[in-house]
Amino acid sequence: MLHSTGPLLSIDVGERTTVETDITEVQERYIGGRGVATRLAHERVPFDADPLGPENRAVFTTGPMQASQMSFTGRTNCTALSPLTDGLLSSNAGGFVSRHLAATGYGAIELAGASDDLVIVHVRDDGVEFEAVPDLAGATVSETTGYLEDERDISSDRTAVIGPAGENEVRFASIMTTEERAFGRGGLGAVLGAKNVKAVTFGGDSAPGLEISATANEIHREAATEDHIMKEQGTVAVMDLANEMDGLPSYYFSERSFAGVEGINGAAVAEKKYKKGTCSACAFACKLPTRDEARGVETEGPEFEVAMAFGSNSGVDDIVDVMESNRLCDEYGLDAISAGNTIAAYLAAEDEFGNRELIWDLVDKIAQRDGVGDTLAEGIGRIHEDLGVGNWSVKNMDFAAHEGRLLHGQALSYAVANRGADHMYATFYSVEYPLVEEAEAMEPAGFEGKADRLVERENLMALNDSGVVCKFSRDFMTPERYELLFDADFEELLAAGARTVTLERHFNNRRGIDGDDDRLPYEEELPGLDDAIDSYYELRGWNDDGTVPESALPA
Ligand code: SF4
């Protein structure tokens, strides 16, 4: 089975020490990316660690595919204990940093400890440098990347940076790369902030070689030539369909369609797109550099989730307003999905839907933890009672845009996912709209056969996150192609994904997270959900309370 290579580099940012460890055995069983990082974190992060304490570890990993130049491989994984969900969480960013991380020659790079001074950690194949940067305290993402480019000649492609939100330990702070791509969900920016690490840079000439196979070439060619709506509209392409199906969360989840959808849908975004955008080597190029010259707003996106959170869910029907919210989140280093949903909760509490000036002021206040922003920075799960609104989160992760009350398999996924109410953990929505071939599709309503399919999809997504392969490759990757690319049986590859999911669950169990947390705010609307959850546990080989028996713990 193809897997990542190179040792683990452990960096203690407090002690300013580094240690290299051979991790070949882990790589052979967990491929790379999320799988390897999860196995390492499971071993090395204490079960009772404080997510914002020095004992937490942020583990950056690529997979074997980052040594290729295949489309859909410009992605990088970061894993740590999440300050938002309080469980083990992996987040995955696009951009270009994956190739530079691979070029260090390390299979995994982890940051442990906590520095007394604000530092940038430069990781190269010939050593690690700690650069004290007190003057960058409070700097935005673009100010930090500007410093690195001007003073250190390090391009933003090679960086992972936090903004003020990370420094202020906002529970949904992101880590940014190339200024616009995010390790978005779960607050990993706050993990770096708690370690006093403003940025990590990667570089070298020690990338492992990988001959590009005929299969990879075929995929690359198809990605370049396929006429696909995502190339024009990104993920917002699905917004009209969701709205027509009564599945577009609006006004803080109180409604499921939005009268102003035409102002924020795929066509509205496409109108503002001014050039092609992509990740490293990816010919699919689904990214959305957007600009509105009249108002002087320039950003990348918004994608569907952000168009929902800062658009329909906040009562905003102007794509340029949403672009500005997106831009501000990128600058401050905030997960734009959680920021938008949390602000929507506040707008609901204050009856202020559609107030764009208030929205932008709140983004700033959250990033600075100023006034009410200090409360909102804790996320919906922790503050909904203070606001007097419903708890639209699972395991403290606020909901993604794909509506579980419409797409019941997606609801099941939101309930049981180790990462909480996040859409990318299984991407079940793609089966139910559907966005896949008819033979692969399932009816949105009901749970018949969905627990089985969910297990399969979670395992497949864990495989993608370990590869690392972008999940938007779904129209191009077949079981046969996975087998050819990874030199292993498809079932064997899915088994590696299953081991990763179970390890995450076991770690979270040891922190007190179990079946009682696999709950939805609208479960009374979904008859059959409890039985589907029971089936899911059984198929996974877990106990009926959602815990992992020690006998099922993978090596
Ligand atoms: S499909 Fe889109 S998000 Fe995925 S690697 Fe390609 S450009 Fe990046």
Residues whose N, C-alpha, C, O or C-beta is under 5 A from the ligand:
A	BS01	SF4	F72 T73 G74 G94 G277 T278 C279 C282 F284 A285 C286 K287 C470 F472
